[in-house]
Amino acid sequence: MNHTIESGKTLLVDGPASVSVISGEVEVFGFPLKKMRRVVIREGKRLPFAVKKTATVDISLGESANVEEVDGNTIPSSWVKAYEELSNSQVKPVIVMIIGAVDSGKTSLCTFLINKLLTEGHKVAILDGDLGQSDVGPPCSVSYTFVTRPVTDMFNLKARNAFFVGDTSPNRTISKTIEGLASLKHEIISYNPDFIIINTDGWVEGKDAVNYKLQIVEKLNPNVILCMQQKDELSPLLTVLEKGRKVIVDSPSAIRQRSGEKRRGLRELGYIKYLRNAKVRSIPLSWLEIEEDELIGFGRKRGNIEQARKIYEILGMKPLHLAELRDKICIIIGRRRWINLDNIKKVEEITKKKVVIIHKGEEEGLLMALYDKERKFLGIGILRENDYRRKTVKIYTPVSEEISIVTLGRVKLDKNFKETPIFTEENQLQSSTLEDLS
């Protein structure tokens, strides 16, 4: 449908939808749109089309999409001021970190700054540090790329490199997330950028969150920290940040809060993006180095043979796989097998470790990162099957290069790339006492 908007107004479009400009002058996050260029808005996303000169646009709306016309420009004046101050900086590279709560507008601010800086001919990199809402790289990773042309949605960018953390939240992976960000920042600097824009996750409230953000600031050493304050959620953090580097900017009044379901839906689009054209590859385990294997230990050998035999004797069976991990014993059995609870307790008594029972197939769907022998990130994959007899692993991935290193994540996906509950020790202990008839 065609829609005409007067100059000085903004059209807010919630996806799934698409918009193309027929006449007039329209901007999205500081990017002037060319006539007849179609802009796609993903489900769960909102784009502001600021009208500079009375315009007619063609709008296509999908299910649950919405259009709203508001007066003025929804880009806060504090964003414009921040951009002007950054563009006048004589330091290179200028490292800008953006901090704010969930759905405060951090990604929108990143997009606005990138577009404005590109129009001045600057070399700009985006370092995406939001594990749960990654735009540039795969979900559960931090990533970066150099932006060469203005964008309306950073999801359309492709990561130049990524560091797989393996979780959707940093509160369980603080040190690894910081390690990844620092490593990628070092790599970006080697390419001599003018600006590095660092987007962070929305975990800002609570003592642990404040300490985490302070560690990131200390490690990445940004020149400027743009703090997006909505109410007073950043107050504890603002009191401990250096005065000279922090700048408070407004959250857009038109920002929309998304449900957990919407956020998961956006992650699913990220999985689809980086698993497009995937195929199943069968690889001998002996060819691979398995990292972050403290979940099931399928890359581990049984260790103490005598102890393993004793465990088999107590259990009254030889499982498909047994791995002694740092804090537990992981035992994988057939889909229709079961183990007596008393026998599990006996194993725990002699090993002094928690015993986790997993039925074959429950480990399938685990997200993983794939690297070559030089530790270059190749992409992501999904564990399709682990053949414990033949000692091979089947991985669903678009990666065609030789894989040498596999890093396991703590996220599990079904065949439609939807996140499913990962097995827990409590669930496995309970299910191990019952016959599995599935």
C-alpha positions as CSV (number, residue, x, y, z in Angstrom):
1,M,0.0,0.0,0.0
2,N,1.1,3.6,-0.6
3,H,1.4,6.0,2.2
4,T,2.2,9.7,2.2
5,I,4.0,11.3,5.2
6,E,4.6,15.0,5.7
7,S,8.0,16.5,6.2
8,G,9.1,16.6,9.8
9,K,7.3,13.3,10.8
10,T,8.6,9.8,11.4
11,L,7.0,6.5,10.3
12,L,7.7,3.7,12.8
13,V,7.4,0.3,11.2
14,D,7.4,-2.9,13.2
15,G,8.3,-6.0,11.2
16,P,7.9,-8.3,9.4
17,A,7.5,-5.6,6.8
18,S,9.2,-3.9,3.9
19,V,9.2,-0.2,2.8
20,S,10.4,1.5,-0.4
21,V,10.5,5.2,-1.1
22,I,8.6,6.3,-4.2
23,S,9.1,10.1,-3.8
24,G,10.4,12.6,-1.2
25,E,13.4,12.4,1.1
26,V,13.6,9.8,3.9
27,E,16.3,8.7,6.3
28,V,16.8,5.6,8.5
29,F,19.3,6.1,11.3
30,G,21.0,8.9,9.4
31,F,21.1,7.0,6.1
32,P,19.3,8.8,3.2
33,L,17.3,6.1,1.3
34,K,17.4,6.0,-2.5
35,K,14.1,6.0,-4.3
36,M,12.7,2.5,-4.9
37,R,15.2,0.9,-2.6
38,R,13.3,-1.7,-0.6
39,V,14.1,-1.9,3.1
40,V,13.2,-5.1,4.9
41,I,12.2,-4.9,8.6
42,R,12.6,-8.2,10.5
43,E,10.0,-9.5,12.9
44,G,10.8,-8.2,16.3
45,K,12.5,-5.1,14.9
46,R,11.3,-1.5,14.5
47,L,12.8,1.0,12.1
48,P,12.2,4.7,12.1
49,F,11.7,6.3,8.7
50,A,12.4,10.1,9.3
51,V,10.8,12.2,6.6
52,K,13.0,15.2,5.5
53,K,10.8,16.2,2.6
54,T,7.2,15.1,2.2
55,A,7.4,11.5,0.9
56,T,5.3,8.7,-0.5
57,V,6.3,5.2,0.4
58,D,5.1,1.7,-0.5
59,I,4.6,-0.5,2.5
60,S,4.1,-4.3,2.6
61,L,3.1,-5.6,6.0
62,G,3.4,-9.2,7.3
63,E,1.5,-10.8,10.0
64,S,1.7,-8.9,13.4
65,A,3.4,-6.0,11.6
66,N,2.5,-2.4,12.6
67,V,2.8,1.1,11.3
68,E,2.7,4.3,13.4
69,E,3.2,7.9,12.3
70,V,4.7,10.3,14.9
71,D,5.7,14.0,15.0
72,G,9.3,14.9,14.8
73,N,12.5,12.8,14.5
74,T,12.8,9.9,17.0
75,I,16.6,10.2,16.9
76,P,17.5,11.9,20.2
77,S,19.4,15.1,19.9
78,S,22.0,13.7,22.3
79,W,22.9,11.1,19.6
80,V,23.6,13.9,17.1
81,K,25.7,15.7,19.7
82,A,27.7,12.5,20.5
83,Y,28.3,12.0,16.8
84,E,29.5,15.6,16.3
85,E,32.0,15.3,19.2
86,L,33.3,12.0,17.9
87,S,33.8,13.2,14.4
88,N,35.9,16.1,15.7
89,S,38.2,13.8,17.6
90,Q,41.9,14.0,16.6
91,V,42.7,10.6,18.1
92,K,42.8,7.5,15.9
93,P,41.4,5.1,16.4
94,V,38.5,6.4,18.5
95,I,37.1,3.5,20.5
96,V,33.5,4.0,21.4
97,M,31.7,1.7,23.8
98,I,27.9,1.7,24.1
99,I,26.3,0.6,27.4
100,G,22.6,0.2,28.2
101,A,19.9,-2.1,29.4
102,V,18.0,-4.6,27.3
103,D,16.0,-2.8,24.6
104,S,17.4,0.6,25.3
105,G,18.4,1.3,21.7
106,K,22.1,0.4,21.8
107,T,22.1,-1.3,18.4
108,S,20.1,1.7,16.9
109,L,22.7,4.1,18.2
110,C,25.5,1.9,16.8
111,T,23.8,2.0,13.4
112,F,23.3,5.7,13.5
113,L,26.9,6.5,14.4
114,I,28.3,4.1,11.8
115,N,26.1,5.6,9.0
116,K,27.1,9.2,10.0
117,L,30.8,8.4,10.2
118,L,30.8,6.5,6.9
119,T,29.4,9.6,5.1
120,E,32.6,11.4,6.2
121,G,34.7,8.7,4.6
122,H,35.9,7.2,7.9
123,K,37.0,3.6,8.2
124,V,34.6,2.1,10.8
125,A,34.6,-1.3,12.5
126,I,31.7,-2.7,14.6
127,L,32.6,-5.0,17.5
128,D,29.4,-6.9,18.5
129,G,29.6,-8.0,22.1
130,D,26.0,-9.0,22.6
131,L,25.9,-12.8,22.9
132,G,22.1,-13.1,23.1
133,Q,21.2,-10.6,20.4
134,S,24.1,-10.9,18.0
135,D,23.6,-8.9,14.8
136,V,27.0,-9.3,13.1
137,G,28.1,-12.8,14.0
138,P,26.3,-16.0,15.1
139,P,24.4,-16.1,18.3
140,C,26.5,-17.1,21.4
141,S,29.6,-15.4,20.0
142,V,31.3,-12.0,19.9
143,S,32.3,-10.8,16.4
144,Y,33.4,-7.9,14.3
145,T,33.4,-6.6,10.7
146,F,34.3,-3.4,8.9
147,V,31.3,-1.6,7.5
148,T,31.9,-0.2,4.0
149,R,28.4,1.3,3.3
150,P,25.5,2.6,5.3
151,V,23.1,0.1,6.7
152,T,19.5,0.0,8.1
153,D,20.0,-3.3,9.9
154,M,23.4,-4.6,11.1
155,F,22.0,-8.1,10.7
156,N,22.7,-7.7,7.0
157,L,26.5,-7.5,7.8
158,K,28.7,-10.6,7.6
159,A,31.2,-11.2,10.4
160,R,34.9,-10.9,9.4
161,N,35.9,-12.9,12.4
162,A,34.1,-14.3,15.5
163,F,35.0,-15.7,18.9
164,F,32.6,-18.4,20.1
165,V,31.6,-18.1,23.7
166,G,28.9,-20.8,23.6
167,D,26.1,-19.2,25.7
168,T,23.4,-16.6,25.2
169,S,24.2,-14.8,28.5
170,P,27.5,-13.4,29.7
171,N,26.8,-14.0,33.4
172,R,27.8,-17.6,33.0
173,T,30.8,-16.9,30.7
174,I,32.3,-13.6,31.9
175,S,36.0,-14.3,31.5
176,K,35.6,-16.0,28.1
177,T,33.4,-13.2,26.8
178,I,36.0,-10.6,27.8
179,E,38.8,-12.7,26.3
180,G,36.9,-12.8,23.0
181,L,36.3,-9.1,22.9
182,A,39.9,-8.3,23.8
183,S,41.2,-10.7,21.1
184,L,39.0,-9.2,18.4
185,K,39.7,-5.6,19.4
186,H,43.5,-6.4,19.0
187,E,42.8,-7.8,15.6
188,I,40.7,-4.8,14.5
189,I,43.4,-2.4,15.5
190,S,45.9,-4.2,13.2
191,Y,43.8,-3.0,10.3
192,N,44.2,0.7,11.3
193,P,40.5,1.8,11.6
194,D,39.4,5.4,12.3
195,F,36.6,4.3,14.6
196,I,35.7,1.1,16.6
197,I,32.1,1.0,17.7
198,I,31.6,-1.6,20.5
199,N,28.1,-2.8,21.2
200,T,27.6,-4.5,24.5
201,D,24.8,-6.7,26.0
202,G,22.0,-5.5,28.2
203,W,23.1,-7.0,31.5
204,V,23.7,-3.9,33.6
205,E,21.8,-4.3,36.9
206,G,23.2,-5.9,40.0
207,K,26.7,-6.1,41.5
208,D,27.9,-8.8,39.1
209,A,26.7,-6.9,36.1
210,V,28.5,-3.7,37.2
211,N,31.7,-5.6,37.8
212,Y,31.5,-7.3,34.5
213,K,31.0,-4.0,32.6
214,L,33.9,-2.5,34.6
215,Q,36.1,-5.4,33.5
216,I,35.2,-4.9,29.9
217,V,36.0,-1.2,30.2
218,E,39.3,-1.9,31.8
219,K,40.3,-4.5,29.2
220,L,39.1,-2.7,26.0
221,N,40.0,0.8,27.2
222,P,37.5,2.9,25.2
223,N,38.0,6.6,24.6
224,V,34.3,7.3,25.1
225,I,31.6,5.3,26.8
226,L,28.1,6.2,25.7
227,C,25.7,5.3,28.5
228,M,22.0,4.9,27.5
229,Q,20.0,5.8,30.6
230,Q,16.2,5.1,30.5
231,K,15.4,5.7,34.2
232,D,18.1,5.0,36.9
233,E,19.1,1.5,35.9
234,L,22.7,2.6,35.2
235,S,23.2,4.7,38.4
236,P,25.4,2.1,40.2
237,L,27.6,1.8,37.0
238,L,27.7,5.5,36.3
239,T,29.1,6.2,39.8
240,V,32.1,4.1,39.3
241,L,32.9,4.9,35.6
242,E,35.5,7.6,35.0
243,K,34.0,11.1,34.5
244,G,36.1,12.0,31.5
245,R,35.0,9.1,29.4
246,K,31.3,8.6,30.1
247,V,28.7,10.5,28.2
248,I,25.0,10.0,29.0
249,V,22.7,9.7,25.9
250,D,19.0,9.4,25.7
251,S,17.1,6.2,24.9
252,P,14.7,6.9,22.0
253,S,11.1,7.6,23.1
254,A,9.8,5.3,20.4
255,I,11.8,2.3,21.6
256,R,9.8,-0.9,21.9
257,Q,10.3,-3.5,24.6
258,R,10.5,-7.1,23.2
259,S,9.3,-10.2,24.9
260,G,11.6,-13.1,25.6
261,E,9.9,-15.0,22.9
262,K,10.6,-12.2,20.4
263,R,14.3,-12.2,21.4
264,R,14.5,-15.9,21.0
265,G,12.9,-15.5,17.5
266,L,15.6,-13.0,16.5
267,R,18.3,-15.5,17.7
268,E,16.7,-18.2,15.6
269,L,17.2,-15.9,12.5
270,G,20.8,-15.7,13.5
271,Y,21.2,-19.4,13.6
272,I,19.5,-19.7,10.2
273,K,21.8,-17.0,8.7
274,Y,24.9,-18.9,9.7
275,L,23.6,-22.4,9.0
276,R,22.3,-21.6,5.5
277,N,23.2,-24.3,2.9
278,A,24.4,-26.6,5.7
279,K,25.1,-30.3,5.1
280,V,25.9,-33.2,7.4
281,R,29.6,-34.0,7.7
282,S,30.9,-37.2,9.3
283,I,34.3,-36.8,10.9
284,P,36.4,-39.3,12.9
285,L,36.8,-38.0,16.5
286,S,40.5,-38.8,16.2
287,W,40.8,-36.0,13.7
288,L,39.3,-33.4,16.1
289,E,40.4,-31.5,19.1
290,I,37.3,-31.1,21.3
291,E,37.2,-28.0,23.5
292,E,34.8,-26.9,26.3
293,D,33.9,-30.5,26.7
294,E,32.8,-30.3,30.3
295,L,29.2,-30.9,29.4
296,I,29.2,-34.5,28.1
297,G,32.9,-35.3,27.6
298,F,32.4,-37.0,24.3
299,G,35.9,-36.1,23.2
300,R,37.4,-37.6,26.4
301,K,38.8,-41.1,26.8
302,R,37.6,-43.2,29.7
303,G,40.7,-42.4,31.8
304,N,41.4,-44.8,34.6
305,I,40.7,-48.2,33.0
306,E,40.5,-50.0,36.4
307,Q,38.1,-47.5,37.7
308,A,36.0,-47.7,34.6
309,R,35.8,-51.5,34.9
310,K,34.7,-51.1,38.5
311,I,32.0,-48.7,37.5
312,Y,30.8,-51.1,34.8
313,E,30.6,-53.8,37.4
314,I,28.5,-51.7,39.8
315,L,26.2,-50.5,37.0
316,G,25.8,-54.0,35.7
317,M,26.4,-52.9,32.2
318,K,29.0,-51.3,29.9
319,P,27.6,-47.9,28.7
320,L,28.1,-46.4,25.3
321,H,30.4,-43.8,26.7
322,L,32.0,-42.9,30.1
323,A,34.0,-39.7,30.7
324,E,35.5,-38.5,34.0
325,L,35.2,-34.7,33.9
326,R,36.4,-32.1,36.3
327,D,33.4,-32.3,38.7
328,K,31.3,-35.2,37.5
329,I,31.2,-38.6,35.8
330,C,29.3,-38.5,32.5
331,I,27.7,-41.8,31.4
332,I,25.9,-42.2,28.1
333,I,23.6,-45.2,27.7
334,G,21.2,-46.4,25.0
335,R,17.8,-44.8,24.4
336,R,16.0,-47.7,26.0
337,R,18.4,-48.5,28.8
338,W,18.0,-47.6,32.4
339,I,20.2,-47.7,35.6
340,N,19.1,-48.4,39.1
341,L,19.4,-45.3,41.3
342,D,21.2,-47.2,44.1
343,N,23.9,-48.2,41.7
344,I,24.4,-44.6,40.6
345,K,24.8,-43.6,44.3
346,K,27.4,-46.4,44.7
347,V,29.4,-45.0,41.8
348,E,29.3,-41.5,43.3
349,E,30.6,-42.9,46.6
350,I,33.7,-44.5,45.1
351,T,34.4,-41.7,42.7
352,K,33.5,-38.8,45.0
353,K,31.9,-37.1,42.0
354,K,28.4,-36.5,40.8
355,V,27.2,-39.0,38.2
356,V,25.2,-37.7,35.2
357,I,23.3,-40.2,33.1
358,I,22.5,-39.1,29.5
359,H,20.5,-41.2,27.0
360,K,21.9,-41.4,23.5
361,G,20.3,-38.7,21.4
362,E,19.8,-36.2,24.2
363,E,23.2,-34.7,23.3
364,E,22.1,-34.1,19.7
365,G,21.4,-30.6,18.7
366,L,24.3,-29.0,20.7
367,L,25.6,-25.8,19.1
368,M,29.3,-25.8,18.3
369,A,32.0,-23.6,16.8
370,L,34.4,-25.0,14.1
371,Y,38.0,-23.9,13.6
372,D,40.9,-24.9,11.4
373,K,44.3,-26.0,12.7
374,E,45.5,-22.4,12.8
375,R,42.5,-21.7,15.0
376,K,40.7,-19.6,12.4
377,F,37.0,-19.4,13.0
378,L,35.2,-21.2,10.2
379,G,31.6,-21.1,11.3
380,I,29.1,-22.9,13.5
381,G,27.5,-26.3,13.4
382,I,25.0,-28.5,15.2
383,L,25.8,-31.9,16.6
384,R,23.6,-34.4,14.7
385,E,24.9,-37.7,16.0
386,N,27.8,-39.1,18.0
387,D,28.6,-42.7,16.9
388,Y,30.2,-44.1,20.1
389,R,31.0,-47.4,18.5
390,R,32.6,-46.1,15.3
391,K,34.0,-43.1,17.2
392,T,32.8,-40.6,14.6
393,V,30.7,-37.4,14.9
394,K,28.1,-36.1,12.5
395,I,28.0,-32.3,12.3
396,Y,25.4,-30.2,10.4
397,T,27.2,-27.2,9.1
398,P,27.8,-25.1,5.9
399,V,31.6,-25.2,6.6
400,S,33.4,-27.0,3.8
401,E,37.0,-26.4,4.9
402,E,38.9,-28.9,6.9
403,I,37.8,-28.8,10.6
404,S,40.5,-29.4,13.2
405,I,39.0,-27.9,16.4
406,V,35.5,-28.1,17.7
407,T,34.2,-26.0,20.6
408,L,31.0,-27.1,22.3
409,G,28.4,-24.6,23.4
410,R,25.7,-24.8,26.1
411,V,22.8,-24.2,23.7
412,K,20.7,-26.9,22.0
413,L,18.7,-26.5,18.9
414,D,16.0,-28.6,17.3
415,K,15.7,-29.4,13.6
416,N,14.0,-26.0,13.0
417,F,16.8,-24.1,14.8
418,K,14.6,-23.3,17.8
419,E,16.3,-23.4,21.2
420,T,15.3,-26.4,23.3
421,P,16.1,-27.1,27.0
422,I,19.5,-28.5,27.5
423,F,19.8,-31.6,29.6
424,T,20.5,-30.9,33.3
425,E,22.0,-33.1,36.0
426,E,18.7,-33.2,37.9
427,N,16.7,-34.2,34.8
428,Q,19.2,-36.9,33.9
429,L,19.3,-38.4,37.3
430,Q,15.5,-38.6,37.4
431,S,15.2,-40.0,33.9
432,S,17.9,-42.6,34.5
433,T,15.7,-44.4,37.0
434,L,13.0,-45.0,34.5
435,E,12.9,-47.0,31.4
436,D,13.1,-44.8,28.3
437,L,10.5,-45.9,25.8
438,S,11.0,-43.1,23.3
